[in-house]
């Protein structure tokens, strides 16, 4: 059995050096948006010391332009802004095809399921024409676009077609139910999850439209980070079910505390930009997933190795042009912590391969091939307001970051785990493990 402590040091070196190089290039394009960001106001409008929470009305239409302007986007969908940094696209198909991806919480409107969720095996070949343009990533989430559906029905003469906008969740470790359904807590008025008051002069001087976009984006991040707390708690139970060593269990406990801080920081930024204090409501309970070492390794690779590596690189690149001090501080913490979480995930997969042998290695290879192929599928990028100076990447930068994570980091790490470290043998420990962790500052 290989020395897990030495293995983690070697993985740490490979991961941090790969992320640092990937974060420093390529440089972002000079213009990603439909209009240039306005200059920072000389005297920004002050934010009151205390923000009284306003009632949340789920079905209320936004008071102003809340979402990026793009063809087919329903401006009155309260969930219309996908998570920053994730692969996304549009798909139209018959209701029978959409039903194969129906999310448990979905209702029906205009003859279509309102929500879709990723299914690795929908029961039909993903190569079928009917599914062209729809992500087969298990972490895909789709939302019905009623305006786009109406336009498509009029143009095609098909009165039953359903149109959706989807994105692949990719920030940190998601909380997935046993059927690969992503779970998030609802948001309610409240201040309990605000880390601290964020002064107005640390927000970067956004205008009204930018405030709405930034508040929505940070709120989605906050919900995701909150769900990650539960994901790591469940991961610890799943590790215990397969006899994992204490180093991996303690890592899950520490990561869960990191996610609490991330959620607090994101809720605070959402409140500062939006002027409304919100907090997570009750999260539905979930049970540990079964499946032994093979399932553990595949889930950890998908959710941790890939998801958290991309999240770390996204945070690093988001810092490069960030001029909002509050966002920059949050991104610095998230980048460093997600790097450690990714390292923990890689160590977990390596341990599972060490214990489970070729069967586990083959399963991880198969999942990696599927996820890598999905990352390089060409999809048209929406045009969005330029929010880079507030720490938010634009559409093309998000696509580039996801792909650069594979070519610059994930491919290298996968080779290290699957090939450079032997699967079989009594003592397959690394031949040249580093003696100490390098001092690497994760700042591009």
C-alpha positions as CSV (number, residue, x, y, z in Angstrom):
1,X,0.0,0.0,0.0
2,X,1.5,3.3,-1.0
3,X,2.3,6.0,1.5
4,X,-0.8,8.4,1.3
5,X,1.1,11.3,2.9
6,X,3.9,11.2,0.3
7,X,1.3,10.7,-2.4
8,X,-0.6,13.8,-1.4
9,X,2.6,15.8,-1.5
10,X,3.3,14.7,-5.0
11,X,-0.2,15.4,-6.1
12,X,0.0,18.8,-4.4
13,X,3.1,19.7,-6.4
14,X,1.6,18.6,-9.7
15,X,-1.7,20.3,-9.1
16,X,-0.6,23.7,-7.8
17,X,2.1,24.0,-10.5
18,X,-0.3,23.1,-13.2
19,X,-3.0,25.5,-11.9
20,X,-0.4,28.3,-11.6
21,X,0.7,27.9,-15.2
22,X,-2.8,27.5,-16.6
23,X,-4.0,30.6,-14.6
24,X,-1.3,32.8,-16.2
25,X,-2.4,32.1,-19.8
26,X,-3.9,32.8,-22.1
27,X,-4.6,36.5,-21.5
28,X,-8.3,37.4,-21.8
29,X,-9.6,39.1,-24.9
30,X,-9.9,42.9,-24.7
31,X,-13.7,42.9,-25.3
32,X,-16.1,40.1,-24.4
33,X,-19.3,42.1,-24.0
34,X,-21.9,44.0,-25.9
35,X,-20.8,47.3,-24.3
36,X,-17.8,48.6,-22.3
37,X,-18.0,48.7,-18.6
38,X,-18.6,52.2,-17.3
39,X,-15.8,54.0,-15.5
40,X,-15.9,53.8,-11.7
41,X,-17.9,56.7,-10.2
42,X,-15.8,59.2,-8.2
43,X,-18.3,59.1,-5.4
44,X,-20.2,55.8,-5.3
45,X,-23.6,55.7,-3.8
46,X,-23.3,54.6,-0.1
47,X,-24.8,51.4,1.1
48,X,-26.8,51.6,4.3
49,X,-25.1,50.1,7.3
50,X,-28.0,47.7,7.8
51,X,-30.0,46.2,5.0
52,X,-33.5,45.1,6.0
53,X,-34.5,41.9,4.2
54,X,-37.4,42.3,1.8
55,X,-40.0,39.6,1.2
56,X,-39.0,37.1,-1.5
57,X,-41.8,36.6,-4.1
58,X,-40.8,33.5,-6.2
59,X,-43.0,34.4,-9.2
60,X,-42.4,38.2,-9.3
61,X,-41.0,39.7,-12.5
62,X,-37.6,41.5,-12.1
63,X,-37.8,45.2,-11.6
64,X,-35.1,45.8,-14.2
65,X,-32.8,44.0,-16.7
66,X,-31.6,41.1,-14.5
67,X,-30.2,38.7,-17.0
68,X,-27.8,38.7,-19.9
69,X,-29.4,39.6,-23.2
70,X,-29.4,36.6,-25.5
71,X,-31.7,35.1,-28.0
72,X,-34.4,32.9,-26.5
73,X,-33.8,33.9,-22.8
74,X,-36.9,34.4,-20.8
75,X,-36.3,37.7,-18.9
76,X,-39.0,36.7,-16.3
77,X,-37.6,33.4,-15.3
78,X,-36.3,33.9,-11.7
79,X,-33.7,31.1,-12.3
80,X,-32.6,32.5,-15.7
81,X,-28.9,33.1,-14.9
82,X,-26.8,29.9,-15.1
83,X,-23.8,29.5,-12.8
84,X,-20.8,31.4,-13.8
85,X,-17.9,29.5,-15.4
86,X,-19.9,26.5,-16.6
87,X,-20.5,24.9,-20.0
88,X,-23.9,25.9,-21.3
89,X,-26.1,25.8,-24.4
90,X,-29.6,25.6,-25.8
91,X,-31.6,22.5,-26.9
92,X,-35.1,22.0,-28.4
93,X,-36.8,18.6,-28.7
94,X,-40.0,16.7,-28.3
95,X,-41.6,16.3,-24.9
96,X,-40.9,12.6,-24.9
97,X,-37.2,13.3,-25.2
98,X,-37.3,16.0,-22.5
99,X,-39.2,13.5,-20.2
100,X,-36.1,11.3,-20.1
101,X,-34.2,14.1,-18.3
102,X,-37.1,15.4,-16.1
103,X,-35.9,16.6,-12.7
104,X,-37.9,15.3,-9.7
105,X,-39.0,18.9,-8.7
106,X,-40.2,19.7,-12.2
107,X,-43.7,20.8,-13.0
108,X,-45.4,21.0,-16.4
109,X,-46.0,24.2,-18.4
110,X,-47.1,24.6,-22.0
111,X,-46.8,20.8,-22.3
112,X,-43.2,20.6,-21.3
113,X,-41.2,19.7,-18.1
114,X,-40.0,22.9,-16.5
115,X,-36.7,21.4,-15.3
116,X,-34.2,19.0,-16.7
117,X,-31.4,17.1,-14.9
118,X,-28.4,15.2,-16.3
119,X,-28.7,11.5,-16.9
120,X,-25.6,9.6,-17.9
121,X,-27.8,7.0,-19.6
122,X,-31.2,8.3,-20.7
123,X,-32.2,5.0,-22.1
124,X,-31.4,6.0,-25.7
125,X,-28.1,6.6,-27.5
126,X,-26.7,10.1,-26.8
127,X,-25.7,10.1,-30.5
128,X,-29.3,10.2,-31.7
129,X,-30.3,13.3,-33.6
130,X,-33.0,14.2,-31.2
131,X,-30.5,14.8,-28.4
132,X,-28.1,16.9,-30.5
133,X,-27.2,20.1,-28.6
134,X,-28.1,18.7,-25.1
135,X,-25.4,18.0,-22.6
136,X,-25.1,14.4,-21.4
137,X,-23.1,15.5,-18.4
138,X,-24.6,14.0,-15.2
139,X,-24.3,17.5,-13.6
140,X,-26.4,19.2,-16.4
141,X,-29.3,21.4,-15.3
142,X,-31.8,22.7,-17.8
143,X,-34.7,25.2,-17.5
144,X,-37.6,25.6,-19.8
145,X,-37.6,28.7,-22.0
146,X,-41.2,29.6,-22.7
147,X,-40.4,32.5,-25.1
148,X,-37.9,30.4,-27.1
149,X,-40.4,27.5,-27.1
150,X,-43.1,29.7,-28.5
151,X,-40.8,31.1,-31.2
152,X,-39.7,27.7,-32.2
153,X,-43.2,26.4,-32.4
154,X,-44.2,29.2,-34.7
155,X,-41.2,28.8,-36.9
156,X,-41.3,25.1,-37.2
157,X,-45.0,24.4,-37.1
158,X,-44.4,21.9,-34.4
159,X,-46.9,22.7,-31.6
160,X,-45.3,20.3,-29.1
161,X,-41.6,21.1,-29.3
162,X,-39.9,22.2,-26.0
163,X,-36.9,24.5,-25.7
164,X,-34.4,24.7,-22.8
165,X,-31.3,26.5,-21.7
166,X,-28.9,24.2,-19.9
167,X,-25.6,24.4,-18.0
168,X,-23.2,21.9,-16.5
169,X,-22.7,22.6,-12.8
170,X,-18.9,23.0,-12.4
171,X,-18.2,25.1,-9.2
172,X,-16.7,23.0,-6.4
173,X,-18.3,19.8,-5.3
174,X,-22.0,19.6,-5.9
175,X,-24.5,17.8,-3.8
176,X,-26.1,15.1,-6.0
177,X,-28.9,12.8,-5.0
178,X,-28.6,9.1,-5.6
179,X,-30.1,9.6,-9.1
180,X,-27.6,12.4,-10.0
181,X,-30.2,15.1,-9.2
182,X,-28.4,18.3,-8.0
183,X,-29.9,19.6,-4.7
184,X,-29.9,23.2,-3.5
185,X,-31.5,24.8,-0.5
186,X,-34.1,27.6,-1.2
187,X,-33.2,31.1,-0.2
188,X,-35.2,33.1,2.4
189,X,-34.9,36.5,3.9
190,X,-32.3,36.4,6.7
191,X,-28.8,37.6,7.8
192,X,-27.5,34.5,9.6
193,X,-25.2,33.5,6.7
194,X,-23.7,36.9,6.0
195,X,-20.0,36.7,6.9
196,X,-19.7,40.5,7.4
197,X,-20.9,43.9,6.1
198,X,-19.2,44.7,2.8
199,X,-18.4,48.4,2.4
200,X,-19.6,50.1,-0.7
201,X,-16.0,51.2,-1.6
202,X,-15.0,47.6,-1.9
203,X,-17.6,46.7,-4.6
204,X,-15.9,48.2,-7.6
205,X,-18.4,50.9,-8.5
206,X,-21.1,49.0,-10.4
207,X,-24.1,50.6,-12.1
208,X,-27.6,49.5,-11.5
209,X,-27.7,46.8,-14.2
210,X,-24.3,45.4,-13.1
211,X,-25.5,45.3,-9.5
212,X,-28.5,43.1,-10.5
213,X,-26.3,40.7,-12.5
214,X,-23.6,40.5,-9.8
215,X,-26.1,39.9,-7.0
216,X,-27.8,37.1,-9.0
217,X,-24.4,35.5,-9.8
218,X,-23.1,35.6,-6.2
219,X,-26.4,34.3,-4.9
220,X,-26.1,31.2,-7.1
221,X,-22.5,30.7,-6.0
222,X,-23.7,31.0,-2.4
223,X,-26.3,28.3,-2.8
224,X,-23.8,26.0,-4.5
225,X,-21.2,26.5,-1.8
226,X,-23.9,25.9,0.9
227,X,-24.8,22.6,-0.7
228,X,-21.1,21.6,-0.9
229,X,-21.1,21.5,2.9
230,X,-23.5,18.6,2.8
231,X,-21.6,17.0,-0.1
232,X,-18.5,16.7,2.0
233,X,-20.4,15.4,5.0
234,X,-21.9,12.7,2.8
235,X,-18.5,12.0,1.2
236,X,-17.1,11.2,4.7
237,X,-19.8,8.6,5.2
238,X,-19.2,7.1,1.8
239,X,-15.4,6.9,2.5
240,X,-16.1,5.2,5.9
241,X,-18.3,2.6,4.1
242,X,-15.2,1.5,2.0
243,X,-12.7,1.6,4.9
244,X,-10.9,4.8,3.9
245,X,-7.8,6.0,5.9
246,X,-8.1,8.8,8.4
247,X,-6.2,11.3,6.2
248,X,-9.1,11.3,3.7
249,X,-11.8,11.6,6.4
250,X,-10.1,14.5,8.1
251,X,-9.7,16.2,4.7
252,X,-13.5,16.0,4.2
253,X,-14.2,17.5,7.6
254,X,-11.8,20.4,6.9
255,X,-13.2,21.0,3.4
256,X,-16.7,21.2,4.8
257,X,-15.6,24.0,7.1
258,X,-14.1,25.8,4.1
259,X,-17.4,25.6,2.2
260,X,-19.2,27.2,5.1
261,X,-16.9,30.2,4.8
262,X,-17.3,30.3,1.1
263,X,-21.1,30.3,1.4
264,X,-21.0,33.1,4.0
265,X,-18.7,35.2,1.8
266,X,-20.9,34.7,-1.3
267,X,-24.1,35.5,0.6
268,X,-22.5,38.7,1.9
269,X,-21.5,39.8,-1.7
270,X,-25.0,39.0,-3.0
271,X,-26.5,41.1,-0.3
272,X,-24.0,44.0,-0.9
273,X,-24.7,44.1,-4.6
274,X,-28.4,43.4,-4.4
275,X,-29.4,45.3,-1.3
276,X,-31.4,42.3,0.1
277,X,-30.1,39.9,2.8
278,X,-30.8,36.3,2.0
279,X,-29.9,33.0,3.7
280,X,-30.4,29.3,2.8
281,X,-33.5,27.5,3.9
282,X,-33.9,23.8,4.7
283,X,-31.9,21.5,2.6
284,X,-33.6,18.2,1.7
285,X,-31.9,15.2,3.4
286,X,-29.7,12.9,1.4
287,X,-28.3,9.4,2.1
288,X,-24.8,8.1,1.3
289,X,-24.6,6.4,-2.1
290,X,-23.8,2.8,-2.5
291,X,-21.6,1.1,-5.1
292,X,-18.3,0.4,-3.4
293,X,-14.9,1.6,-4.6
294,X,-15.9,1.9,-8.3
295,X,-18.8,4.2,-7.6
296,X,-16.7,6.2,-5.0
297,X,-13.8,6.7,-7.4
298,X,-16.1,7.7,-10.3
299,X,-18.2,10.1,-8.2
300,X,-15.1,11.6,-6.7
301,X,-13.4,12.1,-10.0
302,X,-16.5,13.7,-11.6
303,X,-17.4,15.9,-8.6
304,X,-14.0,16.6,-7.1
305,X,-11.1,16.0,-9.5
306,X,-12.8,17.7,-12.4
307,X,-15.3,20.0,-10.7
308,X,-13.0,21.4,-8.1
309,X,-10.0,21.7,-10.4
310,X,-12.1,23.8,-12.8
311,X,-13.5,25.8,-9.9
312,X,-10.0,26.6,-8.7
313,X,-8.8,27.7,-12.1
314,X,-11.9,29.8,-12.6
315,X,-11.3,31.6,-9.4
316,X,-7.6,32.2,-10.2
317,X,-8.5,33.6,-13.6
318,X,-11.3,35.7,-12.2
319,X,-8.8,37.5,-9.9
320,X,-6.6,38.7,-12.8
321,X,-8.7,41.7,-13.8
322,X,-10.8,42.0,-10.6
323,X,-10.9,45.6,-9.3
324,X,-13.5,45.0,-6.6
325,X,-11.5,44.4,-3.4
326,X,-14.3,42.4,-1.7
327,X,-14.7,40.0,-4.6
328,X,-10.9,39.7,-5.0
329,X,-10.5,38.6,-1.3
330,X,-13.3,36.1,-1.7
331,X,-11.8,34.7,-4.9
332,X,-8.4,34.4,-3.3
333,X,-9.8,32.2,-0.5
334,X,-11.9,30.1,-2.8
335,X,-9.0,29.5,-5.2
336,X,-6.7,28.3,-2.4
337,X,-9.3,26.2,-0.8
338,X,-10.7,24.6,-4.0
339,X,-7.1,23.7,-4.9
340,X,-6.8,21.7,-1.6
341,X,-10.2,20.1,-2.2
342,X,-9.1,19.0,-5.7
343,X,-5.9,17.6,-4.2
344,X,-8.0,15.7,-1.7
345,X,-10.2,14.3,-4.5
346,X,-7.2,13.2,-6.5
347,X,-5.7,11.5,-3.5
348,X,-9.0,9.7,-2.9
349,X,-9.2,8.4,-6.4
350,X,-5.6,7.3,-6.3
351,X,-6.3,5.4,-3.0
352,X,-9.4,3.8,-4.5
353,X,-7.3,2.6,-7.5
354,X,-4.6,1.4,-5.2
355,X,-7.1,-0.7,-3.3
356,X,-9.5,-1.7,-6.1
357,X,-7.0,-2.3,-8.9
358,X,-7.6,-2.3,-12.6
359,X,-11.4,-2.4,-12.3
360,X,-11.5,1.0,-10.6
361,X,-8.8,2.4,-12.9
362,X,-10.8,1.4,-16.0
363,X,-14.0,2.9,-14.6
364,X,-12.2,6.2,-13.9
365,X,-10.7,6.2,-17.4
366,X,-14.2,5.8,-19.0
367,X,-15.7,8.7,-17.0
368,X,-12.7,10.9,-17.8
369,X,-13.0,10.2,-21.5
370,X,-16.7,11.1,-21.4
371,X,-16.2,14.4,-19.5
372,X,-13.2,15.4,-21.6
373,X,-15.1,14.9,-24.8
374,X,-18.0,17.0,-23.5
375,X,-15.7,19.9,-22.6
376,X,-14.5,20.3,-26.2
377,X,-17.9,20.2,-27.9
378,X,-18.3,23.6,-29.7
379,X,-21.3,25.6,-28.5
380,X,-22.1,29.2,-29.5
381,X,-21.2,31.6,-26.7
382,X,-23.8,34.1,-25.5
383,X,-22.9,37.8,-25.4
384,X,-23.0,39.2,-21.9
385,X,-22.1,42.5,-20.2
386,X,-18.4,42.6,-19.3
387,X,-18.1,41.9,-15.6
388,X,-14.4,41.0,-15.5
389,X,-13.4,44.0,-13.3
390,X,-15.9,42.6,-10.7
391,X,-14.3,39.1,-10.8
392,X,-16.7,37.4,-13.2
393,X,-15.4,35.7,-16.4
394,X,-17.2,36.2,-19.6
395,X,-18.7,33.3,-21.7
396,X,-15.7,32.7,-24.0
397,X,-13.3,32.9,-21.0
398,X,-15.3,30.3,-19.2
399,X,-15.2,28.0,-22.1
400,X,-11.4,28.6,-22.5
401,X,-10.9,28.0,-18.7
402,X,-12.8,24.7,-18.8
403,X,-10.7,23.4,-21.7
404,X,-7.4,24.8,-20.4
405,X,-8.1,22.9,-17.2
406,X,-8.2,19.7,-19.1
407,X,-5.1,20.3,-21.3
408,X,-3.1,22.1,-18.6
409,X,-4.0,20.3,-15.4
410,X,-6.5,17.4,-15.6
411,X,-4.7,15.4,-18.3
412,X,-1.5,15.6,-16.4
413,X,-3.1,14.7,-13.1
414,X,-4.9,11.8,-14.7
415,X,-1.7,10.4,-16.2
416,X,0.0,10.7,-12.8
417,X,-2.7,8.8,-11.0
418,X,-3.4,6.2,-13.6
419,X,0.0,5.6,-15.2
420,X,2.9,7.0,-13.3
421,X,1.7,5.4,-10.1
422,X,1.4,1.6,-10.4
423,X,-1.9,-0.1,-9.8
424,X,-0.6,-3.5,-8.8
425,X,2.2,-4.5,-6.4
426,X,2.7,-4.7,-2.7
427,X,4.3,-1.3,-2.3
428,X,3.7,0.9,-5.4
429,X,4.7,4.2,-3.8
430,X,6.0,7.1,-5.9
431,X,9.7,6.7,-6.8
432,X,10.5,10.4,-6.4
433,X,8.0,12.0,-4.1
434,X,8.9,15.5,-3.0
435,X,10.4,15.9,0.4
436,X,8.3,19.0,1.3
437,X,5.4,21.0,-0.1
438,X,6.5,23.9,-2.3
439,X,5.6,27.4,-1.5
440,X,3.3,28.3,-4.4
441,X,1.2,31.5,-4.4
442,X,-1.9,30.8,-6.5
443,X,-2.1,34.3,-8.1
444,X,-1.8,34.7,-11.8
